[in-house]
Amino acid sequence: MSQPTAGITELLVGQPDWQAVLVRVLENFACVTGTIHRTDPATGLLALVAHHGIPPQALPMLLPKIDNIPFGKGVAGCAAQRKEAVQLCNLQEDLGGVAKPDARKTNVQGALAVPVLGADGKVLGVLGIGKMQTYDFDVHEIADLNKVAALIAAKL
């Protein structure tokens, strides 16, 4: 993997283009799909800020479901609730109940979501990435994605 934070700081100036930030994160981690959610203070839900790589045929059905996610629901919601990284080596075969059934329509297999935490420990949002093949993210990749989430926290 290239430098996990390469090019991200430069994208986080002024009012960030979250789509560009997400695409750079995906490039840095050799992933093809991902999301950035921000915690909406009014609703307490994870509101979708950017998404990339969701298959076009699944997007109309999935978008309403990933637009506002409760803490504790799905991979992103679990990462937010637990305040720690959540990963599935194969989302398609998750029997633990973390992945929601409709998430399988993305065809994502290896999935990783990390909370974006503020200095006070509050969950500001969640950063999620995925691969289309079975994949176990190692401890270094998880730590690296947490570093990226820390950079994002200053602007989210």
N, C-alpha and C positions, 0 to 999 in steps of 0.2 A: 504494500500500500504506500502511496505517496504520503507526504506530510499531511496528516489528517485535518489540520487547520489551514492549509495552504489556500490563499486567495479569499478566505472568509472574512478576515478583519477588514479588508478593503471594501467588501460588500456591505459592511455594517456601519457605514457612515451616513449621516443625515437620516432620512426616512428610508430604511432598507427596502429593496425589492425582494420580498420574501421568496418569490419564485426563483430568482437568480441565486439566492443563498441556498435554497434547497437543492437546486441542480448542482451547485458546486459541492455541497456535502455528498451528494450521491456519487459524483465523479471521484471525490477523494476516497470514498469507501468502496468503490467498484460495485455500487448498487444501482438498480434500475427503477426502483419505486420508493416513494417516501411521502411523509406528511409533516407539516408543522402546525401545531395547534396552540392557541393562546387561551389561558383561563379567562373566561368572561366574568368579571367581578359581580355583574348584575345577576347572572344565572348560576354561577358556580360550575358551568359546563365548559368543556374543552371545545372552543370554537375554531373551526378550520381556517387557517391563514394561507396555506399553500399546499398543493399536492402535485405530484408528478409521477407518471408511469402507470397510472391506473388504466387498465384496458378500456378503450372507448366504449365497447359494448356493455361493460359493467358500470360505467360512470353514472348514467342516469338513475340506476337503481341504488348504487352505493352512496352517491353524494348526499342525499338527505340523511343517511344513517351516520355518515362520518362528519357531517357539518357541525353537529353539537353532540359531544360524547360525555356521558356522566362519568365521574371518577368511579373506578372499579369495573367498568364495562369495556371489554375488548383489550387488546394489547396496550393501546395508548392510555386508556382509562385505568388499567391496572398499574402501569408505570407511575401515573399521577397519584393514585391512592397509596401505593407502597413507598413512593419517593425514592425509587431505585429502578435500575434497568430491568426490563422484562424482555426475554428473548424466547423464540420458538425456533428450533432447528428445522421444523417442517410444519408450518401453519396448516397445511392441508390435512395433516394427520393428528392435529392437537386433540387429545382426548381429555385434557385437564380442564376444559371449559374456558380458557383464557380467550381463545379466538372465537369470535361470533361466527355462526354458520355462513352468513353472507360474505364475510371476509375471504372465504375460500374462492369466491368469484374473481378475485384479483389474480389468482394463480401464483401468488407469492408463496414461497416456501420458507426460506430463512428470513426471520423477522426480528428486529431489535428496536425497542423504544426506550428512550431515557427521558426522565423529567428535566425540565428547564427550571432550575431553582433560583429564587432570589436570594440576596444576602441574608435575609431573615429566615430562610428555609421554606418560604411559601412556594407552592408550585405555580409558576408563571405560565407554564405550558408543557408541551411534550414534543420531542423530535423523534420521528420514526423512520427507519430505513428498511429496505427489503431486497432480497435476491430471489430470482426465479428458480433456484435450485436449493436443495437441502443444504443447510449451512449452519454450523455452530460458530457464532462469533466468539473469539477468544477474549481473555481478560484484558489484553492490550487494546483490542478494538473497542471493547466496552468503555475502557478508560478514555480512549481517544474520542469516542462519541460524547462522553460526558464533558470533555474539554471543549468540544464544539458547542455543546449546550450551554456551558458557562459563558462563552463568548456571546451567544445569542441572548442570554438572560439580560445583558445590559441594554438591549434594544427592544425586547419583547414586552 
